Protein backbone atom coordinates (compact mmCIF):
# COMPACT_ATOMS: atom_id res chain seq x y z
CA UNK A 1 0.00 0.00 0.00
CA UNK A 2 1.18 3.52 -0.75
CA UNK A 3 0.02 6.91 0.41
CA UNK A 4 -1.85 7.25 -2.90
CA UNK A 5 -4.29 4.51 -1.86
CA UNK A 6 -6.51 6.82 0.18
CA UNK A 7 -9.89 6.61 -1.50
CA UNK A 8 -11.59 4.41 1.11
CA UNK A 9 -9.40 4.98 4.15
CA UNK A 10 -10.35 7.28 7.00
CA UNK A 11 -8.67 8.10 10.30
CA UNK A 12 -9.85 8.77 13.84
CA UNK A 13 -7.71 10.88 16.18
CA UNK A 14 -8.51 10.77 19.88
CA UNK A 15 -7.72 13.81 22.00
CA UNK A 16 -10.40 13.84 24.69
CA UNK A 17 -8.37 12.27 27.48
CA UNK A 18 -7.66 13.80 30.87
CA UNK A 19 -3.87 14.21 30.38
CA UNK A 20 -3.65 13.84 34.16
CA UNK A 21 -0.01 12.72 34.24
CA UNK A 22 1.05 15.48 31.84
CA UNK A 23 -0.78 18.13 33.82
CA UNK A 24 -2.04 19.92 30.70
CA UNK A 25 -3.58 18.91 27.36
CA UNK A 26 -1.07 16.80 25.44
CA UNK A 27 -2.50 17.63 22.03
CA UNK A 28 -1.82 21.36 22.53
CA UNK A 29 1.85 21.05 23.52
CA UNK A 30 4.30 22.82 21.19
CA UNK A 31 6.53 20.70 18.99
CA UNK A 32 8.70 22.51 16.48
CA UNK A 33 6.51 25.58 16.11
CA UNK A 34 3.25 23.64 15.89
CA UNK A 35 1.12 21.67 18.30
CA UNK A 36 1.45 17.93 18.65
CA UNK A 37 -2.07 17.42 17.27
CA UNK A 38 -1.29 19.46 14.16
CA UNK A 39 1.74 17.29 13.44
CA UNK A 40 -0.11 14.02 13.96
CA UNK A 41 -3.06 15.16 11.84
CA UNK A 42 -0.78 16.35 9.03
CA UNK A 43 1.13 13.06 8.87
CA UNK A 44 -1.96 10.86 9.02
CA UNK A 45 -3.62 13.12 6.46
CA UNK A 46 -1.08 11.85 3.93
CA UNK A 47 -2.70 8.41 3.98
CA UNK A 48 -6.30 9.15 5.01
CA UNK A 49 -8.75 10.96 2.79
CA UNK A 50 -10.76 12.16 5.76
CA UNK A 51 -9.93 12.53 9.46
CA UNK A 52 -12.36 12.66 12.36
CA UNK A 53 -10.96 14.27 15.51
CA UNK A 54 -12.79 13.15 18.65
CA UNK A 55 -12.53 15.81 21.35
CA UNK A 56 -14.20 16.45 24.67
CA UNK A 57 -16.93 19.04 24.96
CA UNK A 58 -15.36 22.50 25.21
CA UNK A 59 -11.83 21.18 24.69
CA UNK A 60 -9.45 23.67 23.07
CA UNK A 61 -8.10 22.60 19.69
CA UNK A 62 -5.62 24.15 17.26
CA UNK A 63 -6.67 25.16 13.75
CA UNK A 64 -6.59 22.02 11.63
CA UNK A 65 -6.71 21.28 7.92
CA UNK A 66 -10.12 21.23 6.26
CA UNK A 67 -9.82 17.44 5.82
CA UNK A 68 -10.31 17.17 9.60
CA UNK A 69 -13.81 17.06 11.02
CA UNK A 70 -14.09 17.76 14.75
CA UNK A 71 -16.73 15.95 16.75
CA UNK A 72 -17.42 16.45 20.43
CA UNK A 73 -18.03 13.62 22.85
CA UNK A 74 -20.59 14.83 25.34
CA UNK A 75 -19.92 11.80 27.56
CA UNK A 76 -16.31 12.45 28.48
CA UNK A 77 -13.47 10.11 29.45
CA UNK A 78 -15.08 6.87 28.23
CA UNK A 79 -11.88 5.53 26.74
CA UNK A 80 -10.58 4.60 23.27
CA UNK A 81 -13.31 2.08 22.43
CA UNK A 82 -15.89 4.83 22.83
CA UNK A 83 -13.76 7.15 20.71
CA UNK A 84 -13.46 4.53 17.99
CA UNK A 85 -17.22 4.05 17.94
CA UNK A 86 -17.99 7.76 17.90
CA UNK A 87 -15.57 8.24 15.04
CA UNK A 88 -16.92 5.28 13.06
CA UNK A 89 -20.42 6.69 13.29
CA UNK A 90 -19.28 9.71 11.27
CA UNK A 91 -18.05 7.77 8.24
CA UNK A 92 -20.33 6.58 5.46
CA UNK A 93 -20.13 3.54 3.18
CA UNK A 94 -17.43 5.19 1.06
CA UNK A 95 -14.95 4.45 3.86
CA UNK A 96 -14.15 0.81 4.51
CA UNK A 97 -11.13 1.14 6.84
CA UNK A 98 -10.08 3.55 9.57
CA UNK A 99 -6.73 4.13 11.22
CA UNK A 100 -7.11 4.90 14.93
CA UNK A 101 -4.50 7.08 16.63
CA UNK A 102 -3.91 8.94 19.82
CA UNK A 103 -3.00 12.63 19.71
CA UNK A 104 0.36 12.28 21.43
CA UNK A 105 2.64 10.58 18.88
CA UNK A 106 4.50 13.48 17.22
CA UNK A 107 7.20 11.19 15.77
CA UNK A 108 4.70 9.14 13.79
CA UNK A 109 6.09 8.20 10.37
CA UNK A 110 4.44 7.85 6.99
CA UNK A 111 6.31 4.59 6.35
CA UNK A 112 4.85 3.15 9.54
CA UNK A 113 1.31 4.16 8.56
CA UNK A 114 1.61 2.63 5.12
CA UNK A 115 3.17 -0.50 6.58
CA UNK A 116 0.48 -1.09 9.20
CA UNK A 117 -2.34 -0.34 6.76
CA UNK A 118 -0.81 -2.71 4.22
CA UNK A 119 -0.83 -5.53 6.77
CA UNK A 120 -4.63 -5.47 7.05
CA UNK A 121 -5.14 -7.58 3.92
CA UNK A 122 -8.38 -9.57 4.48
CA UNK A 123 -8.36 -9.25 8.26
CA UNK A 124 -10.81 -7.19 10.32
CA UNK A 125 -8.02 -5.47 12.20
CA UNK A 126 -4.25 -5.05 11.99
CA UNK A 127 -2.64 -4.13 15.29
CA UNK A 128 1.02 -3.61 16.22
CA UNK A 129 2.55 -5.62 19.03
CA UNK A 130 5.79 -4.31 20.53
CA UNK A 131 7.44 -4.49 23.92
CA UNK A 132 4.99 -7.20 24.90
CA UNK A 133 1.97 -4.93 24.41
CA UNK A 134 -0.70 -4.48 21.77
CA UNK A 135 -1.13 -0.93 20.47
CA UNK A 136 -4.80 -0.37 19.62
CA UNK A 137 -4.20 3.36 19.13
CA UNK A 138 -1.84 2.65 16.24
CA UNK A 139 -4.03 0.15 14.44
CA UNK A 140 -6.25 -0.09 11.38
CA UNK A 141 -9.83 -1.36 11.62
CA UNK A 142 -12.39 -2.37 9.02
CA UNK A 143 -15.61 -0.42 9.21
CA UNK A 144 -17.45 -3.74 9.00
CA UNK A 145 -16.69 -4.36 12.71
CA UNK A 146 -18.71 -1.36 13.81
CA UNK A 147 -21.58 -3.60 14.97
CA UNK A 148 -19.16 -5.45 17.24
CA UNK A 149 -17.94 -2.14 18.67
CA UNK A 150 -21.53 -0.98 19.19
CA UNK A 151 -22.43 -4.21 20.98
CA UNK A 152 -19.43 -4.12 23.30
CA UNK A 153 -20.02 -0.47 24.14
CA UNK A 154 -23.72 -1.01 24.80
CA UNK A 155 -22.79 -3.71 27.32
CA UNK A 156 -20.50 -1.35 29.20
CA UNK A 157 -17.21 -2.54 27.75
CA UNK A 158 -14.56 0.15 27.38
CA UNK A 159 -11.41 -1.92 26.76
CA UNK A 160 -10.08 -2.29 23.20
CA UNK A 161 -8.68 -5.69 24.19
CA UNK A 162 -12.21 -7.10 24.27
CA UNK A 163 -12.70 -5.99 20.67
CA UNK A 164 -9.42 -7.64 19.66
CA UNK A 165 -10.66 -10.90 21.15
CA UNK A 166 -13.81 -10.77 19.00
CA UNK A 167 -12.22 -9.93 15.66
CA UNK A 168 -10.19 -11.68 12.98
CA UNK A 169 -6.94 -9.93 13.81
CA UNK A 170 -3.56 -9.60 12.15
CA UNK A 171 -1.03 -8.99 14.92
CA UNK A 172 2.03 -7.22 13.52
CA UNK A 173 5.17 -8.43 15.27
CA UNK A 174 7.83 -6.00 16.45
CA UNK A 175 10.37 -7.38 13.96
CA UNK A 176 8.00 -6.58 11.11
CA UNK A 177 7.19 -3.14 12.52
CA UNK A 178 10.89 -2.28 12.57
CA UNK A 179 10.99 -2.83 8.83
CA UNK A 180 8.68 0.20 8.55
CA UNK A 181 10.06 2.22 11.45
CA UNK A 182 13.43 0.94 12.76
CA UNK A 183 13.29 2.84 16.07
CA UNK A 184 9.53 2.41 16.49
CA UNK A 185 9.25 6.19 16.76
CA UNK A 186 5.62 6.00 15.66
CA UNK A 187 4.68 4.15 18.84
CA UNK A 188 6.35 6.64 21.19
CA UNK A 189 3.57 8.40 23.03
CA UNK A 190 3.99 10.93 25.82
CA UNK A 191 2.06 10.78 29.06
CA UNK A 192 4.32 12.80 31.35
CA UNK A 193 6.54 15.90 31.15
CA UNK A 194 9.63 13.67 31.14
CA UNK A 195 8.34 11.71 28.14
CA UNK A 196 7.43 14.95 26.36
CA UNK A 197 10.92 16.33 26.82
CA UNK A 198 12.42 13.00 25.74
CA UNK A 199 10.56 13.18 22.43
CA UNK A 200 11.57 16.82 21.99
CA UNK A 201 15.17 15.71 22.51
CA UNK A 202 14.87 12.87 19.99
CA UNK A 203 13.45 15.32 17.46
CA UNK A 204 16.29 17.79 18.11
CA UNK A 205 13.86 20.35 19.50
CA UNK A 206 14.58 20.36 23.22
CA UNK A 207 16.53 23.62 23.10
CA UNK A 208 14.44 25.15 20.36
CA UNK A 209 12.61 27.45 22.77
CA UNK A 210 9.85 24.86 22.96
CA UNK A 211 8.97 24.62 26.56
CA UNK A 212 10.95 24.73 29.76
CA UNK A 213 8.16 23.77 32.09
ZIKATA-V764716 format. One record per backbone hydrogen bond with DSSP energy under -0.5 kcal/mol. NH is the residue of the N-H (numbers start at 0). CO is the residue of the C=O. Records with the same first field share a line. If there is no record, write none. Layout:
NH: CO, CO
This chain:
4: 1
5: 3
8: 5
9: 96
10: 49
11: 98
12: 51
13: 11, 100
14: 12, 53
22: 18
27: 24
28: 25
30: 33
33: 30
35: 28
36: 26
38: 34
39: 35
40: 36
41: 37
42: 38
43: 39
44: 40
45: 42
46: 43
47: 43
48: 5, 8
49: 8
50: 66
51: 10
52: 50, 68
53: 12, 51
54: 52, 70
56: 72
58: 55
67: 64
68: 50
69: 67
70: 52, 68
72: 54
73: 71
75: 73
80: 157
82: 78
83: 79
84: 80
85: 81
86: 82
87: 83
88: 84
89: 86
90: 87
94: 91
95: 7, 93
96: 7
97: 140
98: 9
99: 97, 138
100: 11
101: 136
102: 13
107: 104
112: 108
113: 109
114: 110
115: 111
116: 112
117: 113
118: 114, 115
119: 116
122: 119
123: 167
124: 167
125: 139
126: 169
127: 134
128: 171
129: 132
132: 129
134: 127
137: 134
138: 99, 135
139: 125
140: 97
141: 123
142: 95
144: 141
145: 142
147: 144
148: 144
149: 145
150: 146
151: 147
152: 148
153: 149
154: 150, 151
155: 152
156: 151
159: 157
161: 158
162: 158, 159
163: 159
164: 160
165: 161, 162
166: 162, 163
168: 166
169: 124
170: 168
171: 126, 169
172: 170
176: 172
177: 173
178: 175
179: 175, 176
180: 176
183: 180
186: 183
187: 184
188: 186
189: 103
192: 20
195: 191
196: 192
197: 193
198: 194
199: 195
200: 196
201: 197
202: 198
203: 200
204: 199
205: 199
207: 204
208: 206
